[in-house]
Amino acid sequence: MAEIVIAAGSNLGNRQQLIRGAGRFLEKISEQSIEKSSIWESEPIGPAEYPFLNSIAIIETSLKPVELLTELKKFEQASGRSPTSVRWGPRLLDLDIIAWDNLVIQEENLIIPHPEYKNRLFVLLPLQELRPYWTDPEDGNGIESMITEAPQMRIYKTSEDW
């Protein structure tokens, strides 16, 4: 069974409720108990105007990567996300596969590790909570150096949970 890192983010609607709903969904598709980081609030990147709530979950599943991606996209749409939303734009819910064990996957619709995760403190800081000794499967860089090298942004840990 594979260990998968999933990022969850929301900047529209009831953000905390949407993150909690994502947690319940991930618990249903995981074959083991999931691990969830704290919820962090960060400034938006790109054309989005409102702050995001972000978190990381680690699940285990026997689904294939493309099958999991399909399930995540279905859940995003069931949660109200438009399938044609603008890249880096506002969204009710965003679920991304960040990593899949130590696999490196380069397919047309799926790249693992996620191509932008090293540039996103809202992924790296929650990931560090759960996996303080994380290393990138492609280049072996540790989480501490990735955090140091990532573009700086306004981000803080909230007291909210999911």
trRosetta pair geometry for C-beta under 8 A, 3 or more apart (Angstrom, degrees):
i j d omega theta_ij theta_ji phi_ij phi_ji
1 31 5.9 -113 -139 66 144 135
1 32 7.4 123 127 -19 152 115
1 60 4.8 53 143 172 121 107
1 61 6.6 167 -163 78 95 11
1 62 5.4 -67 -111 -69 80 78
2 60 6.6 169 81 -148 41 64
2 61 6.4 -28 59 63 89 63
2 62 7.5 134 13 -100 84 34
2 100 5.7 2 171 -172 137 85
2 101 5.0 -93 -147 -32 90 109
2 103 7.8 -20 -139 -9 131 127
3 58 6.1 3 -175 -178 95 105
3 59 7.7 162 -152 84 50 35
3 60 5.6 -30 -95 -94 58 83
3 100 7.9 153 82 -159 47 39
3 101 5.7 104 47 -82 77 65
4 58 7.0 161 79 -154 43 57
4 59 5.3 -21 62 64 97 83
4 60 7.2 155 14 -96 81 30
4 61 6.4 -22 7 25 130 102
4 68 6.8 -117 -140 -175 173 168
4 97 6.3 -51 -172 -141 115 96
4 99 7.0 179 -151 91 50 55
4 100 5.2 -4 -109 -108 86 68
4 101 7.7 -35 -74 -25 58 61
5 56 6.1 -18 -167 -167 93 111
5 57 7.8 154 -156 81 47 43
5 58 5.6 -24 -99 -100 62 78
5 97 7.5 104 77 -168 60 53
5 98 4.1 -58 104 65 107 110
5 99 4.3 35 30 43 117 90
5 100 7.8 -122 24 -58 72 39
5 127 6.5 31 -157 -116 141 109
5 131 7.8 -71 -91 2 128 141
6 26 6.3 -163 62 -115 154 135
6 56 7.0 146 78 -159 49 58
6 57 4.8 -16 63 63 102 91
6 58 7.5 173 19 -88 76 27
6 59 6.2 18 -4 6 122 111
6 72 7.3 -165 -139 -106 123 133
6 95 6.0 -7 -176 -168 111 92
6 96 6.9 154 -158 77 60 42
6 97 6.2 -36 -102 -101 71 49
6 98 6.7 -179 -100 5 15 91
7 54 6.8 -15 -173 -164 97 98
7 55 7.6 159 -156 85 55 39
7 56 5.7 -32 -101 -101 62 73
7 94 7.5 -14 110 114 94 93
7 95 7.2 162 81 -151 55 41
7 96 4.6 -7 53 56 103 97
7 98 5.2 90 -25 -49 101 116
7 114 7.4 -41 7 -12 128 165
7 117 7.4 -174 -37 -112 143 104
7 120 8.0 27 -133 112 161 147
7 122 7.8 91 -160 120 125 87
7 123 5.1 -43 -101 -111 139 99
7 126 7.8 126 -122 69 83 135
8 19 5.5 121 129 -133 128 80
8 22 4.6 147 -133 114 139 157
8 23 7.5 -82 -13 -56 172 70
8 26 8.0 -99 -59 -35 131 138
8 54 7.0 156 86 -153 55 49
8 55 5.1 -12 60 62 101 86
8 56 7.4 177 17 -89 79 22
8 57 6.5 41 -15 -5 117 105
8 93 7.2 -29 -162 -160 86 89
8 94 7.2 148 -157 80 39 59
8 95 5.6 -5 -102 -101 72 75
8 162 7.9 -173 83 154 148 177
9 52 5.0 -4 -169 -175 107 127
9 53 6.8 166 -148 84 55 51
9 54 4.6 -7 -100 -102 91 80
9 55 7.8 171 -75 22 54 57
9 91 7.4 67 104 75 93 115
9 93 7.5 142 81 -156 47 43
9 94 4.5 -14 62 57 94 107
9 96 8.0 9 9 3 106 105
9 122 6.9 62 -98 139 124 135
10 13 7.1 -67 178 60 120 93
10 15 4.2 166 103 -141 112 78
10 18 4.3 128 -102 85 161 135
10 19 5.8 -129 11 -51 126 84
10 52 6.6 142 72 -153 30 76
10 53 5.4 -10 59 53 85 95
10 91 6.9 -108 -128 101 51 77
10 92 6.1 -12 -139 166 100 37
10 93 5.2 -17 -89 -94 101 56
10 94 7.0 -180 -72 15 50 76
11 15 6.5 19 -103 -100 22 124
11 44 6.1 56 -123 -87 167 110
11 48 5.6 71 79 -179 158 133
11 50 4.7 154 169 88 103 94
11 51 6.3 -169 -131 99 103 29
11 52 4.3 -60 -68 -91 105 66
11 53 7.3 168 -80 12 55 64
11 90 5.6 -112 87 -140 110 74
11 91 6.5 68 38 50 87 59
12 15 7.4 125 56 -76 22 85
12 50 6.8 117 -78 57 60 139
12 90 5.2 83 -51 169 118 107
12 91 6.3 -155 13 101 114 16
12 92 5.0 -68 74 -84 107 56
13 17 7.6 -88 134 61 101 109
13 18 6.1 92 90 -42 118 129
13 80 7.1 88 -44 77 159 152
13 92 5.1 26 13 -127 132 92
14 17 3.8 22 117 24 119 120
14 18 6.3 148 88 -20 68 86
15 18 5.8 -59 -149 36 29 111
15 19 6.4 28 155 -17 66 105
15 52 7.6 170 -143 -160 138 42
15 53 4.3 129 153 10 125 125
16 19 5.7 -53 -148 36 34 110
16 20 6.3 34 153 -19 66 105
16 39 7.1 40 -116 -168 84 171
16 53 6.3 177 -75 -104 59 177
16 160 5.3 -109 -116 -170 125 143
16 162 7.2 -154 -166 -86 73 88
17 20 5.6 -54 -147 38 32 112
17 21 6.3 36 153 -21 64 104
18 21 5.6 -50 -147 34 32 113
18 22 6.5 35 151 -20 62 102
18 79 6.1 97 -142 -178 96 130
18 92 5.8 -162 -119 166 152 80
18 93 4.9 -149 175 -76 122 104
19 22 5.6 -52 -153 34 34 114
19 23 6.6 40 147 -23 64 101
19 39 6.2 83 139 -113 166 125
19 53 5.6 -87 -43 114 140 126
19 55 5.9 90 -160 17 127 127
19 93 7.9 176 -72 -119 47 96
19 162 4.8 -93 127 -99 102 139
20 23 5.4 -49 -153 30 36 116
20 24 6.7 36 151 -17 66 99
20 162 4.7 -155 -90 -145 62 82
21 24 5.7 -50 -151 34 36 110
21 25 6.4 37 150 -18 65 105
21 79 6.2 147 107 -112 140 119
21 93 7.8 -76 76 -93 113 148
22 25 5.5 -54 -149 38 34 114
22 26 6.2 33 154 -19 67 106
22 57 7.7 -163 130 -11 101 141
22 75 7.1 111 -118 141 72 132
22 79 7.5 -5 -68 -76 84 159
22 93 6.2 170 -65 -154 121 127
22 95 6.1 179 -144 -81 126 116
22 162 7.6 -16 64 -177 88 143
23 26 5.8 -54 -144 37 30 109
23 27 6.4 34 154 -22 63 104
23 34 7.4 -168 -158 83 76 142
23 36 6.0 8 -123 -95 118 146
23 57 6.6 169 -113 -83 72 140
23 162 4.5 161 -36 147 147 108
24 27 5.6 -52 -150 32 32 114
24 28 6.7 34 151 -21 63 103
25 28 5.8 -56 -157 31 33 112
25 29 6.7 10 156 -4 67 107
25 75 5.0 97 -169 -141 158 147
26 29 6.1 -64 -144 45 34 97
26 30 5.8 35 158 -26 70 112
26 34 5.4 64 126 -86 109 167
26 57 5.0 54 142 121 168 160
26 59 5.4 -130 -179 -69 101 135
27 30 5.9 -55 -137 34 27 110
27 33 7.8 -6 -133 -141 90 50
27 34 5.5 -114 -90 8 66 122
29 59 6.9 26 93 -178 87 153
29 61 6.2 -5 145 -98 87 133
29 63 7.2 -13 177 -17 109 140
29 68 7.5 129 153 -127 140 84
29 71 6.0 124 -115 149 155 152
30 33 7.4 36 116 179 132 5
30 34 4.8 148 8 -64 170 100
30 59 3.7 -123 -97 -153 114 102
30 60 5.7 78 -163 46 90 57
30 61 6.0 -95 -120 -62 48 89
31 60 5.3 -81 56 101 86 91
31 61 5.7 134 -5 -107 99 46
31 62 6.4 41 -26 -10 152 89
32 59 7.5 154 58 -166 81 54
32 60 4.3 30 23 41 113 127
34 57 5.2 5 171 -174 127 108
34 58 6.4 163 -163 75 74 50
34 59 4.9 -23 -109 -92 106 75
35 57 6.7 154 80 -158 52 55
35 58 4.3 3 52 46 105 104
35 130 5.3 123 132 -139 130 125
36 55 6.3 13 -171 163 90 129
36 56 7.4 162 -152 87 47 51
36 57 5.1 -17 -99 -103 74 82
36 162 5.8 -127 174 74 150 101
37 40 7.8 -17 123 -19 118 101
37 55 5.2 -178 68 -162 91 79
37 56 4.4 46 3 48 127 88
37 57 7.5 -125 7 -68 77 41
37 126 3.5 125 109 -167 162 95
37 127 7.1 -69 -61 -58 150 27
37 129 4.5 115 -135 65 102 134
37 130 5.3 -93 -74 -33 94 108
38 55 7.0 -142 101 -118 32 97
38 126 6.5 -142 56 -115 68 89
38 129 6.1 -176 8 -100 92 170
38 157 4.9 18 123 -152 148 107
38 158 7.0 170 163 52 101 63
38 161 7.6 -69 -135 -104 59 68
39 53 5.4 -5 -178 -172 112 104
39 54 7.1 144 -160 69 62 36
39 55 4.9 -47 -102 -66 63 115
39 157 7.7 114 79 -160 44 62
39 158 4.9 -36 93 52 93 114
39 160 4.6 -44 58 84 139 99
39 161 6.7 -168 -5 -104 111 23
39 162 6.0 109 -60 -24 117 106
40 53 7.2 145 75 -158 41 53
40 54 4.9 -31 67 66 94 91
40 55 6.8 152 15 -77 77 58
40 122 5.7 -169 94 -136 128 77
40 125 6.1 97 -84 87 161 124
40 126 5.8 -129 -7 -55 124 104
40 155 5.7 19 169 -177 119 100
40 156 6.8 174 -155 90 79 27
40 157 5.5 -49 -101 -100 79 50
40 158 6.5 171 -113 -1 22 85
41 51 5.3 30 -179 157 99 129
41 52 6.9 164 -151 84 53 47
41 53 5.7 -31 -95 -97 71 61
41 54 7.6 153 -97 17 21 80
41 155 7.0 176 88 -147 46 55
41 156 6.0 -10 56 59 88 76
41 158 5.4 79 -19 -52 101 113
42 51 6.5 165 80 -161 31 86
42 52 5.2 -16 60 60 85 97
42 54 5.8 0 10 4 117 128
42 121 6.9 161 -117 83 138 96
42 122 4.2 -91 -9 -78 157 123
42 153 5.9 43 -165 123 106 127
42 154 6.7 148 -152 93 57 62
42 155 4.1 -6 -102 -103 92 93
43 51 6.0 -57 -104 -110 35 82
43 52 7.8 15 102 18 11 87
43 153 5.4 -141 45 -179 107 103
43 154 4.5 76 -26 53 115 99
43 155 7.2 -98 8 -62 74 68
44 48 3.6 -137 -161 91 141 104
44 49 6.4 21 27 27 156 5
44 50 6.4 78 -42 66 129 32
44 51 6.5 -133 -36 -103 80 29
44 52 6.0 115 -89 -26 69 98
44 88 7.9 119 173 170 93 84
44 90 7.7 -34 -124 -85 147 68
45 48 7.0 36 56 37 41 111
45 88 5.5 -82 103 -157 86 117
45 120 7.7 -90 -19 -111 154 92
45 153 7.5 -57 -71 -108 97 150
46 86 8.0 -173 144 129 130 104
46 87 7.0 -118 -155 117 163 70
46 88 2.8 84 15 132 165 128
46 89 6.5 -86 118 -65 123 44
47 86 6.1 -35 61 124 135 141
47 88 6.3 109 24 103 75 91
47 89 5.0 -15 75 -104 107 77
47 90 7.7 -83 108 -19 82 74
48 52 7.3 39 128 -55 153 103
48 88 6.4 -119 -12 151 101 65
48 89 5.4 137 -66 -170 79 30
48 90 4.6 134 -127 -69 87 60
48 91 7.5 -60 -101 1 128 74
49 90 6.6 -22 25 -67 77 118
50 90 6.5 55 31 -116 99 112
52 122 6.6 33 90 -148 127 163
53 158 7.2 -35 -128 3 98 148
53 160 7.2 -41 -140 74 133 146
54 122 3.9 68 56 176 170 111
54 123 7.2 -90 172 -65 135 51
54 126 6.5 -142 125 -18 94 140
55 126 5.5 167 -149 -136 42 157
55 162 6.2 -146 24 13 174 143
56 98 7.3 -31 -131 7 107 151
56 123 6.8 96 -76 -152 114 59
56 126 4.0 158 1 122 106 118
56 127 5.2 134 -76 -72 171 63
56 129 7.6 159 48 50 120 106
56 130 6.2 -127 97 8 123 136
58 130 5.8 172 -18 160 127 150
58 131 7.6 112 -71 -39 145 113
61 68 6.3 127 84 -89 152 121
63 67 4.3 -135 -174 93 101 118
63 68 4.6 128 107 -58 132 86
63 71 7.1 -53 -151 0 166 139
64 67 4.6 89 55 7 78 109
64 68 7.2 -151 87 -7 38 86
65 68 5.9 -58 -149 35 30 108
65 69 6.4 31 155 -20 66 105
65 97 6.9 122 -153 167 90 171
65 100 5.8 -39 -95 -89 110 166
65 103 7.7 -128 -63 100 136 153
65 105 5.9 -143 112 -68 178 177
65 110 5.9 136 139 160 117 152
65 112 6.4 -115 -141 -10 141 147
66 69 5.5 -50 -146 35 35 115
66 70 6.5 40 153 -22 64 102
66 107 7.3 -52 -76 85 108 165
66 109 7.6 75 -124 80 97 110
66 110 6.1 -130 -90 -17 73 155
67 70 5.7 -52 -152 33 32 114
67 71 6.6 31 151 -17 64 105
68 71 5.6 -55 -150 37 35 111
68 72 6.3 36 153 -20 68 104
68 97 6.5 92 110 -80 121 132
69 72 5.7 -54 -148 36 31 112
69 73 6.4 28 156 -17 65 107
69 97 6.2 -71 -83 -11 85 131
69 109 7.2 145 137 125 156 104
69 110 5.5 -110 -55 -96 160 122
70 73 5.9 -58 -148 38 29 108
70 74 6.4 32 154 -20 64 106
71 74 5.7 -53 -147 35 31 113
71 75 6.5 29 155 -17 64 106
72 75 5.8 -58 -150 37 31 109
72 76 6.4 35 151 -22 65 103
72 95 4.3 -140 -166 101 110 125
72 96 7.8 133 160 -81 153 18
72 97 7.1 -155 -12 -42 162 89
73 76 5.5 -47 -147 32 34 115
73 77 6.5 31 155 -15 64 104
73 83 7.5 57 -179 -117 107 95
73 95 7.9 -140 -64 64 39 105
74 77 5.9 -59 -153 39 30 108
74 78 6.2 30 151 -19 66 108
75 78 5.4 -53 -142 39 35 112
75 79 6.2 31 155 -17 65 108
75 93 7.7 -82 124 117 85 143
75 95 6.7 20 79 11 116 152
76 79 5.8 -65 -153 40 28 109
76 81 4.2 -38 161 42 91 140
76 92 7.9 141 -167 77 74 95
76 93 5.2 -158 -131 94 74 102
76 94 6.9 39 -122 -108 128 31
76 95 5.8 -143 -64 19 105 101
77 80 7.7 160 -174 20 30 8
77 81 5.7 -84 -85 66 39 81
77 82 7.8 61 -119 -121 78 13
77 83 6.0 3 -94 -60 117 91
79 92 5.8 -171 128 118 96 123
79 93 4.5 8 103 17 145 145
80 92 4.5 25 85 32 107 173
80 93 7.3 102 55 9 82 103
81 85 6.1 -59 -176 -26 89 140
81 91 5.7 24 -123 -164 109 99
81 92 5.1 -141 -71 49 75 101
81 93 5.4 -106 -45 54 122 78
81 94 7.4 129 -111 -74 151 56
82 85 4.8 129 71 -56 92 83
85 89 5.7 -151 168 67 90 117
85 90 7.8 -117 -162 79 118 53
85 91 5.5 70 175 -96 162 102
86 89 3.1 73 75 -26 102 144
86 90 7.8 42 52 30 106 60
91 94 5.1 75 97 -48 147 99
96 114 5.5 55 155 -104 122 145
97 100 6.4 10 175 -52 120 101
97 110 7.4 12 55 -152 135 101
97 112 5.8 -43 122 -95 114 113
97 114 6.6 165 93 -63 55 100
98 112 7.8 90 128 -136 21 84
98 113 6.3 3 163 -157 58 85
98 114 4.7 -58 -126 0 51 121
98 117 5.0 96 -147 -98 99 147
98 123 6.1 161 -112 -163 138 127
98 127 7.2 -128 129 -86 162 132
99 103 7.9 147 -176 52 67 75
99 112 6.4 125 -128 -171 33 97
99 113 4.8 -9 -93 -110 80 94
99 114 7.4 -83 -49 -1 58 83
99 117 7.7 -76 -43 29 90 174
99 137 6.8 140 -146 -7 112 119
100 103 4.6 -29 90 45 99 119
100 105 6.9 16 43 -6 135 125
100 112 4.9 16 10 167 110 153
101 137 7.9 75 114 -86 56 146
102 137 4.2 158 -162 -117 67 121
103 112 6.0 29 99 106 99 122
103 137 6.7 29 56 147 20 168
104 112 6.8 -168 -142 97 29 70
104 113 7.1 -41 -112 -4 69 73
104 137 5.7 -161 -58 115 88 116
104 138 5.6 102 -102 -84 128 87
105 110 6.0 -20 122 122 124 100
105 111 6.6 -175 94 -143 75 30
105 112 4.2 32 39 43 104 98
106 111 5.7 22 -116 -119 57 83
107 110 4.6 16 59 56 111 86
107 111 7.2 -156 41 -69 58 53
111 114 6.8 98 95 -128 86 32
111 115 5.1 20 106 -40 141 102
113 117 6.0 -86 159 30 107 135
113 136 6.5 -90 8 -151 163 86
113 137 6.2 152 -34 37 113 102
113 138 6.5 -112 22 -15 114 111
114 117 4.3 95 74 -36 106 108
114 123 7.6 -121 69 -145 140 164
116 119 5.3 -67 -171 46 71 109
116 120 5.9 64 135 -28 91 116
117 120 5.7 -72 -148 37 37 112
117 123 4.7 -105 -150 114 83 157
117 124 7.2 132 163 -60 80 79
117 127 8.0 60 179 -30 120 154
118 124 7.3 65 -136 -72 36 121
118 136 7.0 5 -80 -91 118 140
118 141 7.7 53 -123 79 129 141
118 146 5.1 -107 -141 -151 85 111
118 149 7.3 -12 168 90 103 111
118 150 6.4 -154 158 -89 56 94
119 150 5.6 150 -142 -140 30 84
119 151 5.8 26 -166 10 85 101
120 123 4.2 55 97 12 114 107
120 124 6.4 155 90 -11 60 89
120 150 6.8 -90 33 -152 16 132
121 124 5.4 -60 -131 47 38 107
121 125 5.4 33 173 -19 76 108
121 147 6.8 77 -119 -139 84 77
121 150 5.2 154 -63 116 78 143
121 151 7.7 -113 -23 77 101 60
121 152 7.4 40 -37 -134 145 35
121 153 5.5 -167 32 41 128 105
121 155 5.2 -162 109 11 123 160
122 125 6.9 -29 -112 34 22 105
122 126 7.2 17 174 -2 47 110
122 153 7.5 -46 -32 79 94 141
122 155 5.9 -152 -76 -121 79 136
123 126 6.7 -72 -157 45 25 100
123 127 5.9 23 155 -20 65 119
124 127 5.6 -61 -142 41 27 113
124 128 6.2 34 158 -27 65 105
124 143 6.4 157 -163 -161 90 87
124 146 5.5 -157 -126 115 133 111
124 147 5.0 172 143 -87 136 80
124 150 5.8 -149 6 -37 155 157
125 128 5.6 -48 -147 29 31 115
125 129 7.1 41 151 -26 59 96
125 147 6.8 95 -74 -119 69 120
125 155 6.6 162 12 129 154 139
125 157 7.7 -134 144 -67 129 93
126 129 5.5 -43 -159 20 41 118
126 130 7.1 19 154 -3 67 104
127 130 6.2 -68 -155 45 36 98
127 131 5.9 -35 171 46 75 100
127 134 5.9 -6 149 -23 109 168
127 143 6.4 -154 108 -128 105 128
128 131 7.0 -82 -119 71 22 59
128 132 5.7 53 -174 -108 68 58
128 134 6.9 -110 -96 18 53 122
128 143 4.8 157 -96 154 89 139
128 144 7.7 99 -122 -71 126 56
128 147 6.6 9 -56 -58 144 137
129 132 7.6 7 -134 -64 7 82
131 134 4.0 79 119 -61 113 101
131 143 6.9 152 104 -51 85 148
132 143 6.7 -133 -163 57 34 144
133 142 7.2 -54 -162 -143 49 106
133 143 7.3 -176 -163 12 6 115
134 142 7.0 122 83 -159 57 58
134 143 4.1 71 60 -52 101 117
135 140 5.4 -8 175 -157 122 47
135 141 6.6 161 -154 78 73 31
135 142 5.4 -39 -97 -94 79 56
135 143 7.4 -97 -73 -28 38 72
136 139 5.2 10 92 48 125 78
136 140 6.3 -58 65 -2 78 10
136 141 4.8 18 18 49 120 83
136 142 8.0 -117 -1 -59 79 15
136 146 6.9 124 -44 -68 117 134
141 145 5.2 -111 -171 80 99 122
141 146 5.6 114 127 -57 120 92
142 145 5.2 89 62 13 79 99
142 146 7.0 -144 100 -6 40 91
143 146 5.6 -58 -147 38 34 113
143 147 6.3 36 156 -22 68 104
144 147 5.9 -56 -152 33 29 110
144 148 6.5 27 152 -17 63 107
145 148 5.5 -52 -147 37 36 114
145 149 6.1 24 158 -10 68 112
146 149 6.0 -65 -143 46 28 103
146 150 6.1 43 156 -41 66 102
147 150 5.8 -42 -143 14 29 117
